[in-house]
Amino acid sequence: MKLISIPLLIMIFGLSACTSQPKPQEKNADAELADALGAVFGERKKPDMSEVEKHPLGSAENPVRVAMPIGQRDYLARLVCENGERVSAFAREGSVGIGPYGSMMDVYTVLCDTYQGVVEHSVYLDMYHADYEETRPAKGFKALVPHKK
């Protein structure tokens, strides 16, 4: 009787273990898309607006609701600083986590030129609100210039 070598036995047992493993269940394209969107946007939820409104508009607890990146830029460009001048510049600092509406928020640094120097504001925005248009200025600003018609 011929003996089988130990390395050969390990290989045989290893291969048999691979064939006995259950295959992972495949997802269809719609399920994969839904998972990806949920990971990016978060789960949309309706917060208690009386709680959200306790915080200043433009804060992490009460982000400005806009529609997509163009809505972010449009809103920020229409802000009027405390001195009556429009903002001099703004820049996106990045995504900062999930907000009260269940979607990702971005924070922008917004600059106002004043006689005392440049005043810097942080404004939080949630760009996943195509169904809403904010008409109020964020905290630290005097007004919001209306859209041109």
C-alpha positions as semicolon CSV with decimal commas, in nm:
position;residue;x (nm);y (nm);z (nm)
1;M;0,000;0,000;0,000
2;K;0,135;0,332;-0,103
3;L;0,121;0,624;0,140
4;I;-0,007;0,963;0,027
5;S;0,217;1,254;0,111
6;I;0,103;1,505;0,371
7;P;0,115;1,808;0,135
8;L;-0,111;1,620;-0,109
9;L;-0,361;1,542;0,169
10;I;-0,370;1,909;0,274
11;M;-0,436;2,013;-0,083
12;I;-0,719;1,761;-0,127
13;F;-0,890;1,868;0,196
14;G;-0,842;2,236;0,105
15;L;-1,006;2,191;-0,234
16;S;-1,299;1,999;-0,089
17;A;-1,358;2,278;0,162
18;C;-1,376;2,530;-0,123
19;T;-1,640;2,333;-0,310
20;S;-1,863;2,293;-0,006
21;Q;-1,893;2,666;0,065
22;P;-2,230;2,821;-0,025
23;K;-2,217;3,080;-0,303
24;P;-2,305;3,436;-0,205
25;Q;-2,644;3,545;-0,329
26;E;-2,615;3,776;-0,626
27;K;-2,792;4,114;-0,620
28;N;-2,967;4,258;-0,918
29;A;-2,860;4,596;-1,059
30;D;-3,148;4,784;-0,892
31;A;-3,059;4,650;-0,547
32;E;-2,693;4,739;-0,597
33;L;-2,786;5,091;-0,706
34;A;-3,017;5,135;-0,407
35;D;-2,739;5,018;-0,170
36;A;-2,488;5,257;-0,328
37;L;-2,727;5,554;-0,313
38;G;-2,819;5,474;0,046
39;A;-2,452;5,471;0,141
40;V;-2,391;5,808;-0,025
41;F;-2,712;5,995;0,055
42;G;-2,816;5,825;0,375
43;E;-3,169;5,718;0,448
44;R;-3,406;6,011;0,381
45;K;-3,606;6,093;0,692
46;K;-3,842;6,362;0,811
47;P;-3,704;6,512;1,131
48;D;-3,909;6,697;1,388
49;M;-3,891;7,043;1,231
50;S;-3,958;7,216;1,564
51;E;-3,634;7,061;1,690
52;V;-3,440;7,146;1,372
53;E;-3,560;7,508;1,378
54;K;-3,424;7,552;1,733
55;H;-3,080;7,571;1,572
56;P;-2,948;7,852;1,350
57;L;-3,004;7,810;0,977
58;G;-2,679;7,700;0,817
59;S;-2,558;7,506;1,122
60;A;-2,490;7,130;1,123
61;E;-2,815;7,079;1,315
62;N;-3,015;7,291;1,065
63;P;-2,838;7,281;0,727
64;V;-2,960;7,493;0,438
65;R;-3,167;7,273;0,205
66;V;-3,079;7,317;-0,163
67;A;-3,089;7,119;-0,489
68;M;-2,754;6,971;-0,591
69;P;-2,415;7,149;-0,618
70;I;-2,557;7,420;-0,844
71;G;-2,813;7,496;-0,572
72;Q;-2,534;7,524;-0,315
73;R;-2,343;7,774;-0,527
74;D;-2,657;7,970;-0,617
75;Y;-2,764;8,002;-0,252
76;L;-2,419;8,110;-0,131
77;A;-2,375;8,363;-0,412
78;R;-2,705;8,530;-0,315
79;L;-2,613;8,581;0,053
80;V;-2,576;8,940;0,175
81;C;-2,324;9,005;0,452
82;E;-2,404;9,208;0,766
83;N;-2,244;9,516;0,607
84;G;-2,490;9,503;0,314
85;E;-2,236;9,369;0,063
86;R;-2,266;9,036;-0,111
87;V;-2,021;8,762;-0,012
88;S;-1,675;8,805;-0,160
89;A;-1,592;8,434;-0,189
90;F;-1,689;8,086;-0,079
91;A;-1,522;7,746;-0,096
92;R;-1,639;7,393;-0,027
93;E;-1,446;7,241;0,261
94;G;-1,592;6,893;0,215
95;S;-1,859;6,652;0,325
96;V;-1,909;6,642;0,699
97;G;-2,146;6,355;0,768
98;I;-2,514;6,278;0,778
99;G;-2,747;6,563;0,876
100;P;-3,090;6,576;1,036
101;Y;-3,261;6,488;0,705
102;G;-3,064;6,165;0,674
103;S;-2,845;6,277;0,384
104;M;-2,485;6,389;0,350
105;M;-2,402;6,752;0,436
106;D;-2,130;6,975;0,295
107;V;-1,969;7,267;0,472
108;Y;-1,857;7,582;0,293
109;T;-1,637;7,862;0,415
110;V;-1,800;8,192;0,316
111;L;-1,606;8,521;0,326
112;C;-1,741;8,872;0,383
113;D;-1,512;9,172;0,327
114;T;-1,567;9,441;0,590
115;Y;-1,386;9,756;0,701
116;Q;-1,262;9,558;1,000
117;G;-1,122;9,285;0,772
118;V;-1,247;8,958;0,634
119;V;-1,518;8,778;0,833
120;E;-1,528;8,403;0,782
121;H;-1,848;8,197;0,822
122;S;-1,907;7,822;0,803
123;V;-2,235;7,733;0,631
124;Y;-2,368;7,376;0,626
125;L;-2,577;7,271;0,327
126;D;-2,776;6,960;0,240
127;M;-2,799;6,937;-0,139
128;Y;-3,056;6,660;-0,166
129;H;-3,371;6,874;-0,158
130;A;-3,495;6,937;-0,512
131;D;-3,843;6,980;-0,364
132;Y;-3,752;7,278;-0,141
133;E;-3,615;7,630;-0,193
134;E;-3,471;7,820;0,104
135;T;-3,565;8,190;0,109
136;R;-3,401;8,288;0,439
137;P;-3,037;8,386;0,493
138;A;-2,812;8,164;0,700
139;K;-2,703;8,284;1,045
140;G;-2,449;8,564;1,021
141;F;-2,596;8,711;0,704
142;K;-2,838;9,000;0,660
143;A;-3,042;8,888;0,361
144;L;-3,072;8,661;0,064
145;V;-3,098;8,830;-0,276
146;P;-3,405;8,698;-0,462
147;H;-3,365;8,504;-0,787
148;K;-3,369;8,711;-1,105
149;K;-3,683;8,654;-1,307
